[in-house]
Amino acid sequence: MTFRISRFLLFILSIVFLSACSSKKKIVKTSSSSGSTYSQNNKQIEKGATRQTKGNFTSYTPQTYIERFKHIAISSMNKYGIPASITLAQGILESGNGNSDLSKYANNHFGIKCTSDWKGKGYYKDDDKKDDCFRVYSNPEESYRDHAEFLKRKRYAFLFELDKDDYKGWARGLKQAGYATNPRYPELLISIIERYSLHQYDKKEGKIEKIKREDRVLADINKNIPKETVKDKTVDAPPALEGDYYYVVKGDTPYSLSRRFGLTVDELLQINQIYDGNIKIGQRLLIKKQLNTSSYPGKAPAYNPTIYTVAPGDTLYSISKRFNVSLEELMQLNYMTDNNIKVGQELIIRK
């Protein structure tokens, strides 16, 4: 009898012990699953990339990276007008020669983030904020194609008016449009281009060829404008707005501000009593038309100069549009053989 009781007690204790062990296992599992969702997501992306490559990730030097991707960069240049040197320099800079985790696991070579129109997967890492979401691509070529498509947005439109071999203009323009937050971004790109002679892949284009290419790309951008959302706009340099007023920042021109706030250049200058067409950094501008225009004492005359001084961000094309002068006429008036202009240069607008 005593033996049976002992065996029964031993059986009960065994059940209690096993139940306790089972409870502990459940707790450990729950604790593990309560970790960072972003971290778990990244691990899945990394596992998929490792499985796809069988763990044989290519290790690039700047030279082998250029050799690997120069052809797709040239193709993009010929199609859209983005200098091949700019595309390659951005790829080298943003992806660490294709060796960063973002490029290795997510095939993202340009640091393009998830926006509200992105339907694909995301890879998370700290950037401007903690756990920023970056786009995941099936292969590097897809990243290069999306880079060109991503730039076909309203805020980058002015860049496509530059020459295909104007890598310096593109480098500065990308920063101006808010592509990157690093204030030295233009200098970094230009340094990479000149160090590895990437400008050798850029190609000049004729005047007619350029106009056709601009019309084609800008037409695509105009189609995309209704689809663009708040998340697609730059957060690098948010508008310095105060009610109906805007404070001028570096890179602003009367033309760029008129386009930005839905005014004509004449309207912008008139409502702010600007007689010479010049604006200054920090200047407070009214950017909304009032119903009662008599509220502007001493209304400025329409800005209709015969001489115009080139400002940062200007192109010959934008100036011709602004003053309703054809490119050919503008070039003839100024005895120009190409459309290259410099900041501070004086141009005859009309006789």
C-alpha positions as CSV (number, residue, x, y, z in Angstrom):
1,M,0.0,0.0,0.0
2,T,2.8,2.4,1.0
3,F,4.6,1.5,-2.3
4,R,1.5,2.3,-4.4
5,I,1.1,5.7,-2.6
6,S,4.7,6.5,-3.3
7,R,4.4,5.6,-7.0
8,F,1.2,7.7,-7.2
9,L,2.9,10.7,-5.6
10,L,5.9,10.3,-7.9
11,F,3.5,10.2,-10.9
12,I,1.8,13.5,-9.7
13,L,5.2,15.2,-9.1
14,S,6.3,14.2,-12.7
15,I,3.2,15.8,-14.2
16,V,3.7,19.0,-12.2
17,F,7.4,19.1,-13.3
18,L,6.6,18.6,-16.9
19,S,3.8,21.2,-16.8
20,A,6.2,23.7,-15.3
21,C,8.8,23.0,-18.0
22,S,6.1,23.4,-20.7
23,S,5.1,26.7,-19.1
24,K,8.6,28.0,-19.1
25,K,9.0,27.1,-22.8
26,K,5.9,29.0,-23.7
27,I,7.1,32.1,-21.8
28,V,10.5,32.0,-23.6
29,K,8.7,31.8,-27.0
30,T,6.4,34.7,-26.2
31,S,9.3,36.8,-25.0
32,S,11.2,36.1,-28.2
33,S,8.2,36.9,-30.4
34,S,7.6,40.2,-28.7
35,G,10.9,41.6,-30.1
36,S,11.1,44.4,-32.7
37,T,8.8,43.9,-35.7
38,Y,11.2,45.8,-37.8
39,S,14.1,43.5,-36.8
40,Q,12.0,40.4,-37.7
41,N,11.0,41.9,-41.0
42,N,14.7,42.7,-41.9
43,K,15.7,39.1,-41.0
44,Q,13.1,37.7,-43.4
45,I,14.4,40.0,-46.1
46,E,18.0,39.0,-45.4
47,K,17.2,35.3,-45.4
48,G,15.5,35.7,-48.8
49,A,18.5,37.5,-50.2
50,T,20.9,34.9,-48.8
51,R,18.8,32.1,-50.2
52,Q,18.6,33.8,-53.7
53,T,22.4,34.4,-53.9
54,K,23.3,31.2,-51.9
55,G,25.2,33.5,-49.6
56,N,27.6,34.5,-52.4
57,F,27.2,38.3,-52.2
58,T,29.4,40.2,-54.7
59,S,32.0,42.5,-53.1
60,Y,32.6,45.6,-55.2
61,T,35.4,48.1,-55.5
62,P,34.5,51.5,-57.0
63,Q,36.0,50.3,-60.3
64,T,34.2,47.0,-60.5
65,Y,31.0,48.8,-59.4
66,I,31.3,51.3,-62.3
67,E,32.0,48.5,-64.8
68,R,29.0,46.5,-63.5
69,F,26.4,49.3,-63.7
70,K,27.7,51.8,-66.3
71,H,25.6,50.4,-69.1
72,I,22.3,50.8,-67.3
73,A,23.3,54.3,-66.2
74,I,24.0,55.2,-69.8
75,S,20.7,53.7,-70.9
76,S,18.9,55.8,-68.3
77,M,20.7,59.0,-69.5
78,N,19.8,58.4,-73.2
79,K,16.1,57.8,-72.2
80,Y,15.6,60.5,-69.6
81,G,18.5,62.9,-69.7
82,I,19.9,62.1,-66.2
83,P,23.7,62.2,-66.6
84,A,25.2,58.7,-66.4
85,S,27.9,60.2,-64.1
86,I,25.3,61.4,-61.6
87,T,23.5,58.0,-61.5
88,L,26.8,56.1,-61.0
89,A,28.1,58.6,-58.4
90,Q,24.8,58.4,-56.5
91,G,25.0,54.6,-56.6
92,I,28.6,54.6,-55.3
93,L,27.8,57.1,-52.6
94,E,24.5,55.8,-51.4
95,S,25.3,52.1,-51.5
96,G,29.0,52.2,-50.4
97,N,30.1,50.7,-53.8
98,G,27.2,48.2,-53.6
99,N,28.5,46.7,-50.3
100,S,26.0,48.2,-47.8
101,D,23.4,46.1,-46.1
102,L,20.7,48.1,-47.9
103,S,22.1,47.3,-51.3
104,K,23.2,43.8,-50.5
105,Y,19.9,42.6,-48.9
106,A,17.3,45.0,-50.4
107,N,19.1,45.7,-53.7
108,N,18.5,49.4,-53.0
109,H,21.4,51.3,-54.4
110,F,20.1,54.9,-54.1
111,G,18.6,55.1,-50.6
112,I,15.1,55.6,-51.9
113,K,12.6,55.4,-49.1
114,C,9.1,53.9,-49.0
115,T,6.5,56.5,-50.0
116,S,2.7,56.3,-49.9
117,D,2.7,55.1,-53.5
118,W,5.2,52.2,-52.9
119,K,3.5,48.8,-52.9
120,G,6.6,46.6,-52.4
121,K,8.4,45.4,-49.3
122,G,10.4,47.6,-46.9
123,Y,13.8,47.3,-45.2
124,Y,14.1,49.3,-42.0
125,K,17.2,51.2,-40.7
126,D,17.9,54.4,-38.8
127,D,18.4,57.4,-41.1
128,D,16.7,60.8,-40.7
129,K,14.5,59.1,-38.1
130,K,14.6,55.8,-36.3
131,D,13.5,52.8,-38.4
132,D,13.1,54.6,-41.7
133,C,11.5,52.4,-44.3
134,F,13.6,51.8,-47.5
135,R,12.3,50.2,-50.7
136,V,13.2,46.5,-51.4
137,Y,13.9,45.5,-55.0
138,S,14.2,42.1,-56.7
139,N,17.6,43.0,-58.3
140,P,19.9,46.0,-58.6
141,E,18.7,46.7,-62.2
142,E,15.2,47.3,-60.8
143,S,16.7,49.8,-58.3
144,Y,18.4,51.7,-61.1
145,R,15.1,51.8,-63.2
146,D,13.2,53.0,-60.1
147,H,15.8,55.7,-59.5
148,A,15.0,57.3,-62.9
149,E,11.2,56.9,-62.3
150,F,11.5,58.4,-58.8
151,L,13.1,61.5,-60.2
152,K,10.2,62.1,-62.6
153,R,8.4,64.2,-60.0
154,K,7.4,67.8,-60.0
155,R,10.1,68.9,-57.5
156,Y,12.9,67.5,-59.8
157,A,11.3,68.7,-63.0
158,F,13.7,71.6,-63.4
159,L,16.7,69.2,-63.5
160,F,15.5,67.7,-66.8
161,E,15.9,71.1,-68.4
162,L,19.7,70.9,-67.8
163,D,22.1,69.4,-70.4
164,K,22.7,65.7,-70.2
165,D,26.4,66.4,-69.5
166,D,25.8,69.1,-66.8
167,Y,26.7,66.9,-63.9
168,K,27.5,69.9,-61.6
169,G,24.1,71.4,-62.2
170,W,22.5,68.1,-61.4
171,A,24.5,67.6,-58.3
172,R,23.5,71.0,-56.9
173,G,20.0,70.7,-58.1
174,L,19.4,67.3,-56.4
175,K,20.3,68.9,-53.0
176,Q,18.2,72.0,-53.8
177,A,15.2,69.7,-54.5
178,G,15.6,67.9,-51.2
179,Y,17.0,64.5,-52.4
180,A,19.5,64.4,-49.6
181,T,19.9,66.1,-46.2
182,N,23.7,66.2,-46.2
183,P,24.7,69.9,-46.9
184,R,27.8,68.6,-48.7
185,Y,25.9,66.2,-51.0
186,P,26.7,68.2,-54.2
187,E,30.4,68.3,-53.4
188,L,30.5,64.6,-52.6
189,L,28.9,63.7,-55.9
190,I,31.2,66.0,-57.9
191,S,34.2,64.6,-56.1
192,I,33.3,61.0,-57.0
193,I,32.6,61.9,-60.6
194,E,35.9,63.7,-61.1
195,R,37.9,61.1,-59.1
196,Y,36.8,58.2,-61.3
197,S,36.3,60.2,-64.5
198,L,32.6,59.3,-64.6
199,H,31.9,62.3,-66.9
200,Q,33.4,60.2,-69.7
201,Y,30.1,58.4,-69.9
202,D,28.0,61.6,-70.3
203,K,26.9,62.5,-73.7
204,K,26.1,65.9,-75.3
205,E,22.9,66.4,-77.2
206,G,21.8,68.7,-80.0
207,K,19.4,71.5,-79.4
208,I,16.5,69.9,-81.2
209,E,17.2,66.5,-79.5
210,K,17.2,68.2,-76.1
211,I,13.9,70.0,-76.7
212,K,12.3,66.7,-77.8
213,R,13.6,64.9,-74.8
214,E,12.5,67.7,-72.4
215,D,9.0,67.7,-73.8
216,R,8.7,63.9,-73.5
217,V,10.0,63.7,-69.9
218,L,8.2,66.8,-68.7
219,A,4.9,65.5,-70.2
220,D,5.4,62.3,-68.1
221,I,6.1,64.4,-65.0
222,N,2.9,66.4,-65.6
223,K,0.9,63.1,-65.8
224,N,2.4,62.0,-62.5
225,I,1.6,65.2,-60.6
226,P,-2.0,64.2,-59.6
227,K,-0.6,61.0,-58.2
228,E,2.0,62.6,-56.1
229,T,1.3,62.7,-52.4
230,V,2.5,64.7,-49.4
231,K,5.0,62.0,-48.5
232,D,6.7,62.5,-51.9
233,K,7.5,66.1,-51.1
234,T,10.8,67.1,-49.6
235,V,11.1,67.1,-45.9
236,D,14.7,68.2,-46.0
237,A,13.9,71.9,-46.4
238,P,10.3,72.5,-45.5
239,P,8.7,75.7,-46.7
240,A,9.3,78.6,-44.3
241,L,5.6,79.5,-44.2
242,E,3.8,81.9,-41.9
243,G,0.2,82.2,-42.8
244,D,0.1,83.8,-46.3
245,Y,3.8,84.7,-46.2
246,Y,6.9,82.8,-47.2
247,Y,10.6,83.5,-46.2
248,V,13.0,83.2,-49.0
249,V,15.7,80.5,-48.6
250,K,18.9,79.8,-50.6
251,G,18.2,78.7,-54.2
252,D,14.8,80.4,-54.5
253,T,14.1,82.5,-57.5
254,P,10.9,84.5,-58.5
255,Y,10.3,81.9,-61.1
256,S,10.6,78.9,-58.8
257,L,8.4,80.5,-56.2
258,S,5.8,81.5,-58.7
259,R,5.6,77.9,-59.9
260,R,5.5,76.6,-56.3
261,F,2.7,78.8,-55.1
262,G,0.6,79.0,-58.2
263,L,1.3,82.6,-59.2
264,T,2.7,84.2,-62.3
265,V,6.1,85.9,-61.8
266,D,4.4,89.3,-62.5
267,E,1.8,88.6,-59.8
268,L,4.4,87.6,-57.2
269,L,6.5,90.7,-57.9
270,Q,3.5,93.1,-58.0
271,I,1.9,92.0,-54.7
272,N,5.2,92.4,-53.0
273,Q,6.1,95.8,-54.5
274,I,9.3,94.4,-56.1
275,Y,10.4,96.7,-58.9
276,D,13.8,95.2,-59.9
277,G,12.9,91.5,-60.0
278,N,15.4,90.6,-57.2
279,I,14.7,88.8,-54.0
280,K,17.0,88.1,-51.0
281,I,17.5,85.3,-48.6
282,G,15.3,85.9,-45.5
283,Q,13.0,88.3,-47.4
284,R,9.3,88.0,-46.4
285,L,7.0,87.5,-49.4
286,L,3.3,87.5,-49.6
287,I,2.4,84.4,-51.6
288,K,-1.4,84.6,-51.8
289,K,-3.4,86.9,-54.0
290,Q,-6.0,89.1,-52.2
291,L,-9.4,89.7,-53.7
292,N,-9.1,93.4,-53.1
293,T,-5.9,94.4,-55.0
294,S,-6.2,98.0,-53.8
295,S,-4.8,96.7,-50.5
296,Y,-1.3,97.0,-52.2
297,P,-0.5,100.7,-52.1
298,G,1.7,101.8,-55.0
299,K,1.2,98.6,-57.0
300,A,4.4,97.6,-58.7
301,P,4.4,97.7,-62.5
302,A,4.6,94.4,-64.4
303,Y,8.2,93.1,-64.4
304,N,9.1,93.4,-68.0
305,P,12.9,93.9,-68.3
306,T,15.1,94.1,-71.4
307,I,18.1,92.7,-69.4
308,Y,17.9,89.8,-67.0
309,T,20.6,88.6,-64.6
310,V,20.8,84.8,-64.3
311,A,20.0,83.5,-60.8
312,P,20.7,80.1,-59.2
313,G,18.5,77.4,-60.6
314,D,17.9,79.3,-63.9
315,T,18.2,77.5,-67.2
316,L,17.9,79.1,-70.7
317,Y,14.8,77.1,-71.2
318,S,13.1,78.3,-68.0
319,I,14.1,81.9,-68.8
320,S,12.6,81.6,-72.3
321,K,9.4,80.3,-70.8
322,R,9.3,83.0,-68.1
323,F,9.7,85.9,-70.5
324,N,7.7,84.3,-73.4
325,V,10.8,84.3,-75.7
326,S,11.7,81.3,-77.9
327,L,15.0,79.6,-77.2
328,E,16.2,80.4,-80.7
329,E,15.4,84.1,-80.3
330,L,17.1,84.3,-76.9
331,M,20.2,82.7,-78.2
332,Q,20.3,85.0,-81.2
333,L,19.8,88.1,-79.1
334,N,22.8,87.1,-76.9
335,Y,25.0,85.7,-79.7
336,M,25.0,82.2,-78.1
337,T,26.1,79.0,-79.8
338,D,24.9,76.7,-77.0
339,N,22.5,76.9,-74.0
340,N,25.1,77.1,-71.3
341,I,24.6,80.1,-68.9
342,K,26.2,81.1,-65.6
343,V,24.9,82.7,-62.4
344,G,25.3,86.4,-62.6
345,Q,25.4,86.5,-66.4
346,E,23.4,89.3,-68.0
347,L,21.0,88.2,-70.8
348,I,19.2,90.4,-73.3
349,I,15.5,89.4,-73.1
350,R,14.1,91.8,-75.7
351,K,15.4,94.7,-77.8
